[in-house]
Amino acid sequence: MSYVGPEFDPSQPPRRSVRRPLTVAVAALVPTCLAGYLVYQATSGPDGNKPARSLPASSSASADPDAPSGSSSSPASGTSPSGKDGKNGEKDKNDKNDKDGKGGDGDDNDSATKPSGGRPAANGPLKGKVVVIDPGHNPGNFRHPSDINRQVDIGTNRKECDTTGTSTNHGYTEAKFTLDVSRKLRTLLQKQGATVKFTQDDDRPWGPCVDERARIGNKAHADAVVSIHADGSGAGNRGYHVIMPGKVRSGSADTSAIVAPSKELGERIAGKFVSVTGSAPSNYIGGGTGLDTRTDLGGLNLSTVPKVFIECGNMRDAKDEALLTSPAWRQKAAQGISEGIAGFLRK
């Protein structure tokens, strides 16, 4: 048996007289042709006509190193598939500082490494609006006791520049909590087109002091300022509350113009926070409303733009601790605050 394909065309042998019996010649030719046919079949492609070609390295079916976990490249194309006490630094009798200021949360805190601030979306319902987020307590404050303990003017009197904040009984610090929620909140607001500024983003050794925090919002001409905190009250005290400025006209403080809009901002945040997180309003402050008014906080007294604080829960209560140390719940907290801010700015 012989086979002649497109890449196999042996030349014809010259004629010569046959000196051996024809049967001997045929017997010798059959094994040779059969071996050639088997070699061709082994190297032929699926159409049986052309030899198979190996894929280039870039088209191999190995996983794309830049693809999300669990995805792989297509073998055909080599590409991945589309796929607190309300203090803002003012000490409170319930605030118990973490010993080393760090703590070990062991909770998959996704803001252990500072993410990029990003930019606002080109278009969105909050385009042109400026929001200042004030993450309560710098993580480095504990290294600078003399700096954060110095007295600053808060309008009605003088108080400490800042504190280290509180922590859970297992060492998860308020400073870590506030940064994580604040960064999540920034992302949500920027997606809606808002310009977002921070008072601190773990980008300075300590501070700023409460009076500087207020000035940052004022200088930015912010449409809204929200200070993120978690309380350090006793066990059994649970829930969130939003702190709004009371009317103060003393020294360098005058909240007359911001009391009403701040109250509206606070009410909107409280309403959305409870609906998104499912967390109940505080059972120890605000009479079940989740709202509180204070005149002893420099961050509010010195503000000239609408501003509120939110205490997202009590770090010293075991049930609240389970929420505050959950990355998924912190995302909900940021979502609730974001929706409240958006509702206020879009009114």
Secondary structure, DSSP 8 states (H G I E B T S, - for coil): ----BTTB-----------S-HHHHHHHHHHHHHHHHHHHHHHB-TTSSSB-----GGGSS---TTS-TT----TTT--------S-TT---TT----SSS-----S--TTSS--------SSSTTTT-EEEEEESS-TTGGG-HHHHHSEEE-SSSEEES-----B-TTS-BHHHHHHHHHHHHHHHHHHTT-EEEES-SS-SSS---HHHHHHHHHHTT-SEEEEEEEE---TT---BEEEEE---EETTEE-TTTHHHHHHHHHHHHHHHHHHH---B-SSSSTTSSEEEES--HHHHT-SS-EEEEEEEETTSHHHHHHHT-HHHHHHHHHHHHHHHHHHHT-
